[in-house]
């Protein structure tokens, strides 16, 4: 997501304006929102174009080579279009890489360095705050539509996956106390948010670093742990969607909340592979767990559960037999939503030293085979939905179609429900608008998306 920011020649006497380019995952998006909220509270305006901003902040991603290239290109574009650029985010943990290509940037900071970013903005663009005219909405400045918001519950990660350098960029697990998270969720819902998307690097590890410290919220004691968090958020009356959940045994305790409608029947679980040998080389946590048995148990409790995941093919040493294990595992797991990446080395990752690099043509062939299998599974599972009633959340209106999402669809990464509204009204004559809930009947399905009509 990008807010394109200003050329020095167009600056004039007005509130200082900051442009923002936000790259990477939802966790980085939340970082951008926090920085913008802080700056907005100090009287800065947020510019949507390069030509009207006094300074540009680029929040970078540095997870894989493609993301690094995108970040460096974005910095270059901001320098060319504006000339005054501050860089933050994950790639900021490697300032030498940024400065080698773009020595003109004003400042480089790492991920989660909110105060350092704000301080750099102060240094190069002093604030002109007027508390009588500068207003910040109670939910802060958001880069998402008004009806949904990401709720970050922790920073960092304690795992040492061989393909990942996130811990070196974002540090070890640092959970937010549960009362702080629940108050933020409460504030977002009061401001009109209909869906809370819970994110961190490892959501199921939430609170372990704080030894599950107890806090008071709404007159009751809550422990800073995954289950208590899900219970608390489930009291807010919004959709609650759980992302980046590892298949630990204690996750089983949250599934009944989904069956009872307290949180959405949806889990984003980064399985990454189905071969025990590959998972061992990846140094994945919980790789010894019988994940297929766990998935079956979850669906036994909550048949409506939708599971999404991402996988890596072509990891160093991956044999054809190990890849077939992955395909067999996928066939057994019957995951609803699946993404796949061909392995690419990341500078600083331990996997770079592993033997058995897989040739690029074999990676591409395995990626195609994997996606063909995943698409067939998705097609069959969505076809079963035809004829069902479903509650959906409308994201936007496109002509006579309300583009919406059901409980099994996270924004931007999963499928959509196309609600064919005709006149754009519902029973009683009310207009359909973004942020509205609709009860629909599913009328058709393809490989990834559903078609529907407003239920009678």
C-alpha positions as CSV (number, residue, x, y, z in Angstrom):
1,X,0.0,0.0,0.0
2,X,1.4,3.4,-0.9
3,X,0.5,7.0,0.0
4,X,2.6,8.8,-2.7
5,X,4.2,11.9,-1.4
6,X,6.5,16.3,-2.5
7,X,8.9,18.2,-4.5
8,X,10.8,20.9,-2.5
9,X,9.7,23.6,-5.0
10,X,6.0,23.3,-4.0
11,X,6.4,23.8,-0.2
12,X,4.7,26.8,1.3
13,X,3.4,28.1,4.6
14,X,1.0,25.4,5.8
15,X,1.0,22.4,8.1
16,X,4.0,20.2,7.3
17,X,3.0,17.3,5.1
18,X,4.5,13.8,5.2
19,X,4.1,11.2,2.4
20,X,4.2,7.5,3.3
21,X,5.1,4.5,1.3
22,X,4.3,1.3,3.2
23,X,5.5,-2.1,1.9
24,X,5.5,-5.6,3.2
25,X,3.2,-7.6,5.5
26,X,0.3,-6.4,7.7
27,X,2.7,-6.2,10.7
28,X,4.6,-3.5,8.8
29,X,1.3,-1.8,7.9
30,X,0.5,-1.5,11.6
31,X,3.9,0.1,12.2
32,X,3.1,2.6,9.5
33,X,-0.2,3.4,11.1
34,X,1.4,4.0,14.5
35,X,4.0,6.4,13.0
36,X,1.3,8.3,11.0
37,X,-1.0,8.5,14.1
38,X,1.9,10.0,16.2
39,X,2.7,12.5,13.4
40,X,-0.9,13.4,12.8
41,X,-1.3,14.1,16.6
42,X,1.6,16.5,16.3
43,X,-0.1,18.5,13.6
44,X,1.5,16.9,10.5
45,X,-0.8,16.4,7.5
46,X,-0.6,13.1,5.5
47,X,0.0,13.7,1.8
48,X,-1.4,11.3,-0.8
49,X,1.1,12.4,-3.5
50,X,4.8,13.0,-3.9
51,X,4.1,16.5,-5.3
52,X,2.4,17.8,-2.2
53,X,4.6,16.3,0.5
54,X,7.5,18.0,2.3
55,X,9.2,14.7,3.1
56,X,8.6,11.0,2.4
57,X,8.9,8.1,4.8
58,X,9.4,4.6,3.2
59,X,8.6,1.7,5.4
60,X,10.5,-1.2,3.8
61,X,10.4,-5.0,3.7
62,X,13.5,-7.2,3.7
63,X,12.2,-10.7,4.1
64,X,13.2,-12.1,0.6
65,X,15.2,-10.8,-2.3
66,X,12.2,-9.8,-4.3
67,X,11.0,-7.7,-1.3
68,X,14.4,-6.1,-0.9
69,X,14.5,-5.1,-4.6
70,X,11.0,-3.7,-4.3
71,X,12.0,-1.6,-1.2
72,X,15.1,-0.3,-2.9
73,X,13.2,0.6,-6.0
74,X,10.5,2.4,-3.8
75,X,13.3,4.4,-2.1
76,X,14.7,5.4,-5.4
77,X,11.3,6.5,-6.8
78,X,10.7,8.6,-3.6
79,X,14.1,10.2,-4.0
80,X,13.5,11.0,-7.6
81,X,10.0,12.3,-7.2
82,X,10.5,14.1,-3.9
83,X,14.2,14.3,-2.8
84,X,13.7,14.1,1.0
85,X,13.4,10.5,2.2
86,X,13.5,8.8,5.6
87,X,13.8,5.0,5.5
88,X,12.5,2.6,8.2
89,X,11.3,-1.0,8.4
90,X,12.9,-4.4,8.2
91,X,15.4,-3.5,5.5
92,X,16.5,-0.7,7.8
93,X,18.3,-3.4,9.9
94,X,20.8,-3.4,7.0
95,X,21.5,0.3,6.5
96,X,24.7,-0.5,4.5
97,X,22.6,-2.1,1.7
98,X,20.3,1.0,1.5
99,X,23.1,3.6,1.7
100,X,25.2,1.8,-0.9
101,X,22.5,2.3,-3.5
102,X,20.8,5.4,-2.1
103,X,23.4,7.5,-0.2
104,X,21.1,10.6,-0.3
105,X,18.5,9.3,2.2
106,X,18.1,11.5,5.2
107,X,17.9,8.8,7.8
108,X,17.7,5.0,8.1
109,X,16.1,3.3,11.1
110,X,15.1,-0.3,11.8
111,X,11.7,-2.0,12.3
112,X,9.5,-0.8,15.2
113,X,11.8,2.2,15.7
114,X,8.8,4.5,16.1
115,X,10.5,7.2,18.2
116,X,13.5,7.2,16.0
117,X,11.4,7.8,12.9
118,X,9.4,10.5,14.5
119,X,12.6,12.1,15.7
120,X,14.1,12.1,12.2
121,X,10.9,13.7,10.9
122,X,11.2,16.4,13.6
123,X,14.8,17.0,12.6
124,X,14.2,17.5,8.9
125,X,10.6,18.8,9.1
126,X,9.8,20.5,12.4
127,X,6.2,20.2,13.6
128,X,3.7,23.1,13.7
129,X,1.1,21.7,16.0
130,X,-2.1,23.6,16.7
131,X,-4.2,21.6,19.3
132,X,-7.3,23.7,18.4
133,X,-7.5,22.6,14.8
134,X,-5.5,19.4,14.5
135,X,-7.7,16.4,15.2
136,X,-6.8,12.7,15.3
137,X,-9.6,10.1,15.2
138,X,-9.8,8.0,18.3
139,X,-8.7,4.8,16.4
140,X,-5.6,6.6,15.1
141,X,-4.7,7.0,11.4
142,X,-5.5,3.8,9.5
143,X,-4.3,2.7,6.1
144,X,-7.1,0.1,5.8
145,X,-10.8,0.8,5.0
146,X,-12.8,2.0,7.9
147,X,-14.6,-1.3,8.5
148,X,-11.6,-3.5,9.2
149,X,-8.3,-3.1,11.0
150,X,-5.2,-5.1,11.9
151,X,-4.6,-5.6,15.6
152,X,-0.9,-6.3,16.3
153,X,-0.5,-8.2,19.6
154,X,3.3,-8.8,19.7
155,X,6.6,-8.0,18.0
156,X,9.4,-10.3,17.1
157,X,9.8,-14.1,17.1
158,X,11.7,-16.7,19.2
159,X,11.9,-19.3,16.4
160,X,15.1,-19.9,14.4
161,X,13.7,-21.2,11.1
162,X,16.6,-21.7,8.8
163,X,15.0,-19.8,5.8
164,X,14.0,-16.7,7.9
165,X,15.8,-13.6,9.1
166,X,12.8,-12.0,10.8
167,X,14.2,-12.4,14.4
168,X,17.4,-10.6,13.4
169,X,15.3,-7.8,12.0
170,X,12.5,-7.5,14.6
171,X,14.0,-9.2,17.6
172,X,12.7,-11.8,20.0
173,X,9.0,-12.2,21.0
174,X,7.7,-9.1,22.8
175,X,4.0,-9.4,23.6
176,X,1.8,-6.5,24.5
177,X,-0.1,-6.9,27.8
178,X,-3.6,-8.3,27.2
179,X,-5.4,-5.3,28.7
180,X,-3.7,-2.9,26.3
181,X,-4.6,-5.1,23.3
182,X,-8.2,-5.5,24.4
183,X,-8.6,-1.8,25.0
184,X,-7.3,-1.1,21.5
185,X,-9.7,-3.6,20.1
186,X,-12.5,-2.0,22.0
187,X,-11.6,1.5,20.7
188,X,-11.5,0.3,17.1
189,X,-14.9,-1.3,17.4
190,X,-16.3,1.9,18.9
191,X,-14.9,3.8,15.9
192,X,-16.8,1.6,13.5
193,X,-14.4,-1.3,12.8
194,X,-16.4,-4.4,11.9
195,X,-13.5,-6.9,11.6
196,X,-10.3,-7.2,13.7
197,X,-7.5,-9.1,12.1
198,X,-5.1,-10.3,14.8
199,X,-1.5,-10.4,13.7
200,X,2.0,-11.1,15.1
201,X,4.9,-13.2,13.9
202,X,3.6,-16.1,16.0
203,X,0.2,-15.4,17.4
204,X,-0.1,-18.7,19.3
205,X,3.0,-17.9,21.3
206,X,1.4,-14.7,22.6
207,X,2.2,-13.9,26.2
208,X,4.9,-16.6,26.7
209,X,7.6,-13.9,27.1
210,X,5.5,-12.2,29.8
211,X,4.9,-15.5,31.6
212,X,1.2,-15.0,30.8
213,X,0.9,-12.1,33.2
214,X,-2.6,-11.4,34.5
215,X,-4.3,-8.0,33.9
216,X,-7.7,-6.5,34.6
217,X,-10.2,-5.7,31.8
218,X,-13.9,-5.2,32.0
219,X,-13.9,-6.1,35.7
220,X,-12.3,-9.5,35.2
221,X,-8.8,-10.9,35.4
222,X,-7.3,-12.0,32.0
223,X,-4.0,-13.7,31.4
224,X,-1.8,-12.5,28.6
225,X,-2.3,-15.7,26.6
226,X,-3.8,-16.8,23.3
227,X,-7.0,-18.3,24.7
228,X,-7.8,-15.4,27.0
229,X,-7.1,-12.9,24.1
230,X,-9.5,-14.8,21.8
231,X,-12.2,-14.9,24.5
232,X,-11.8,-11.2,25.3
233,X,-11.9,-10.1,21.6
234,X,-14.9,-12.3,21.1
235,X,-16.9,-10.1,23.5
236,X,-16.5,-7.0,21.3
237,X,-19.2,-7.9,18.8
238,X,-16.9,-7.7,15.7
239,X,-15.5,-10.4,13.5
240,X,-12.2,-11.6,14.9
241,X,-9.8,-13.3,12.5
242,X,-6.7,-15.1,13.7
243,X,-3.5,-15.0,11.6
244,X,-0.1,-16.7,11.9
245,X,-1.1,-19.4,14.3
246,X,1.3,-22.3,14.8
247,X,-0.4,-25.7,15.4
248,X,0.5,-26.0,19.0
249,X,-1.6,-28.2,21.3
250,X,-3.1,-25.2,23.2
251,X,-4.6,-23.9,19.9
252,X,-7.1,-26.7,20.3
253,X,-8.7,-24.7,23.2
254,X,-9.7,-21.9,20.8
255,X,-11.6,-24.0,18.3
256,X,-14.7,-24.3,20.6
257,X,-14.9,-20.5,20.5
258,X,-15.1,-20.7,16.7
259,X,-17.8,-23.4,16.9
260,X,-19.8,-21.1,19.3
261,X,-19.4,-18.0,17.0
262,X,-17.2,-16.0,19.3
263,X,-14.4,-15.7,16.8
264,X,-14.4,-16.5,13.1
265,X,-13.9,-20.1,12.1
266,X,-10.7,-19.3,10.4
267,X,-7.0,-20.1,11.1
268,X,-4.0,-18.9,9.1
269,X,-1.4,-21.6,9.9
270,X,2.1,-21.4,8.2
271,X,2.7,-25.1,7.7
272,X,5.4,-24.5,5.1
273,X,5.8,-28.1,4.1
274,X,4.4,-31.6,4.6
275,X,7.7,-33.7,4.6
276,X,9.1,-34.3,8.1
277,X,12.6,-34.3,6.7
278,X,12.2,-30.9,4.9
279,X,10.6,-29.4,8.0
280,X,13.5,-30.6,10.1
281,X,15.9,-28.8,7.7
282,X,13.7,-25.8,7.9
283,X,13.9,-26.0,11.7
284,X,10.2,-25.4,11.9
285,X,8.6,-25.3,15.4
286,X,6.1,-28.0,16.1
287,X,7.4,-30.0,13.1
288,X,7.0,-33.2,15.0
289,X,3.3,-32.6,15.8
290,X,0.9,-34.8,13.9
291,X,-0.7,-31.9,12.1
292,X,-3.1,-34.0,10.0
293,X,-4.6,-35.5,13.2
294,X,-4.8,-32.0,14.7
295,X,-6.6,-30.7,11.6
296,X,-9.1,-33.6,11.7
297,X,-9.7,-32.9,15.4
298,X,-10.3,-29.2,14.8
299,X,-12.8,-29.9,12.0
300,X,-14.5,-32.4,14.2
301,X,-15.2,-29.7,16.7
302,X,-15.9,-26.9,14.2
303,X,-16.9,-28.3,10.8
304,X,-17.1,-24.7,9.3
305,X,-13.4,-24.1,10.1
306,X,-11.5,-22.6,7.1
307,X,-7.7,-23.1,7.1
308,X,-5.3,-21.1,5.0
309,X,-1.5,-21.6,4.8
310,X,1.6,-20.9,2.8
311,X,4.2,-23.4,1.6
312,X,7.7,-23.4,0.2
313,X,8.8,-25.7,-2.7
314,X,12.3,-26.2,-3.8
315,X,13.9,-25.9,-0.4
316,X,17.6,-27.0,-0.4
317,X,17.8,-30.8,-0.5
318,X,14.1,-31.2,-1.4
319,X,13.9,-34.5,-3.3
320,X,11.1,-35.6,-5.7
321,X,10.0,-38.0,-3.0
322,X,9.8,-35.3,-0.4
323,X,7.8,-33.1,-2.7
324,X,5.4,-35.9,-3.4
325,X,5.0,-36.2,0.4
326,X,4.0,-32.5,0.4
327,X,1.4,-33.2,-2.3
328,X,0.1,-36.2,-0.4
329,X,-0.1,-34.2,2.8
330,X,-2.0,-31.4,1.0
331,X,-4.4,-34.0,-0.3
332,X,-5.1,-35.3,3.2
333,X,-5.3,-31.9,4.8
334,X,-7.7,-30.5,2.3
335,X,-6.8,-26.9,3.2
336,X,-9.2,-24.3,2.0
337,X,-6.8,-21.4,1.1
338,X,-3.2,-22.0,0.0
339,X,-0.3,-19.9,-1.2
340,X,3.0,-21.2,-2.5
341,X,6.5,-19.8,-3.0
342,X,9.5,-21.2,-4.7
343,X,12.4,-21.1,-2.3
344,X,14.9,-18.2,-2.8
345,X,17.9,-17.6,-0.6
346,X,17.8,-14.7,1.8
347,X,21.0,-13.0,2.8
348,X,21.9,-14.0,6.3
349,X,19.6,-17.0,6.5
350,X,21.1,-20.3,7.8
351,X,19.5,-22.2,4.9
352,X,22.0,-20.7,2.6
353,X,24.6,-23.1,3.8
354,X,22.5,-26.2,3.2
355,X,23.6,-28.5,0.4
356,X,21.4,-29.7,-2.5
357,X,20.2,-26.5,-4.2
358,X,17.2,-27.3,-6.3
359,X,17.5,-26.1,-10.0
360,X,15.2,-23.2,-10.9
361,X,13.4,-25.2,-13.6
362,X,12.5,-27.9,-11.1
363,X,11.3,-25.3,-8.6
364,X,9.0,-23.8,-11.2
365,X,7.7,-27.2,-12.2
366,X,7.0,-28.2,-8.6
367,X,5.3,-24.8,-8.0
368,X,3.0,-25.4,-10.9
369,X,2.2,-29.0,-9.8
370,X,1.5,-27.8,-6.2
371,X,-0.8,-25.0,-7.3
372,X,-2.7,-27.3,-9.7
373,X,-3.4,-29.7,-6.7
374,X,-4.3,-26.8,-4.4
375,X,-6.6,-25.2,-7.0
376,X,-8.5,-28.6,-7.5
377,X,-9.0,-28.8,-3.7
378,X,-10.2,-25.2,-3.5
379,X,-12.6,-25.7,-6.4
380,X,-14.1,-28.8,-4.8
381,X,-14.5,-27.3,-1.3
382,X,-16.1,-24.0,-2.6
383,X,-18.5,-26.0,-4.8
384,X,-19.9,-27.5,-1.6
385,X,-20.9,-24.0,-0.5
386,X,-23.4,-23.5,-3.3
387,X,-26.9,-23.3,-1.9
388,X,-25.7,-22.3,1.6
389,X,-26.6,-19.1,3.4
390,X,-23.7,-17.0,4.6
391,X,-23.1,-13.7,6.3
392,X,-20.7,-11.5,4.4
393,X,-18.9,-8.2,5.0
394,X,-19.0,-5.8,2.0
395,X,-15.7,-4.3,1.0
396,X,-16.8,-2.2,-1.9
397,X,-19.5,-1.7,-4.6
398,X,-18.6,-2.3,-8.2
399,X,-21.5,-1.5,-10.4
400,X,-24.3,-3.9,-9.6
401,X,-22.0,-6.2,-7.6
402,X,-21.1,-5.9,-3.9
403,X,-17.6,-7.3,-3.5
404,X,-17.7,-8.9,-0.1
405,X,-16.0,-11.5,2.0
406,X,-17.3,-14.4,4.1
407,X,-16.0,-15.7,7.4
408,X,-13.4,-17.7,5.4
409,X,-11.9,-14.8,3.5
410,X,-9.2,-12.5,4.8
411,X,-8.8,-9.2,2.9
412,X,-6.4,-9.1,0.0
413,X,-5.1,-12.7,0.4
414,X,-8.1,-14.9,0.1
415,X,-11.1,-15.1,-2.2
416,X,-14.2,-12.9,-2.5
417,X,-18.0,-13.3,-2.6
418,X,-19.6,-11.4,-5.5
419,X,-23.0,-10.4,-4.4
420,X,-25.2,-9.6,-7.4
421,X,-27.4,-6.9,-6.0
422,X,-29.2,-5.6,-9.1
423,X,-30.6,-2.3,-7.8
424,X,-28.1,-2.0,-5.0
425,X,-30.7,-2.2,-2.3
426,X,-31.8,-4.8,0.2
427,X,-35.2,-5.6,1.7
428,X,-36.8,-2.4,3.0
429,X,-35.1,-0.2,0.4
430,X,-31.8,0.4,2.3
431,X,-28.7,1.0,0.1
432,X,-25.8,-1.5,0.2
433,X,-22.5,0.1,1.2
434,X,-19.0,-0.8,2.1
435,X,-18.8,-2.0,5.7
436,X,-22.3,-3.5,5.7
437,X,-23.0,-7.0,6.7
438,X,-25.3,-8.9,4.4
439,X,-27.0,-12.3,4.6
440,X,-26.6,-14.0,1.2
441,X,-27.3,-17.3,-0.6
442,X,-24.4,-18.8,-2.5
443,X,-25.4,-19.3,-6.1
444,X,-22.1,-20.3,-7.8
445,X,-18.4,-21.0,-7.2
446,X,-15.1,-21.1,-9.2
447,X,-11.6,-22.0,-8.1
448,X,-11.2,-19.3,-5.5
449,X,-14.4,-17.1,-5.3
450,X,-18.1,-17.4,-4.7
451,X,-21.2,-15.8,-6.3
452,X,-24.2,-14.9,-4.3
453,X,-27.5,-13.1,-4.1
454,X,-29.0,-11.3,-1.2
455,X,-31.0,-13.8,0.9
456,X,-34.7,-13.4,1.0
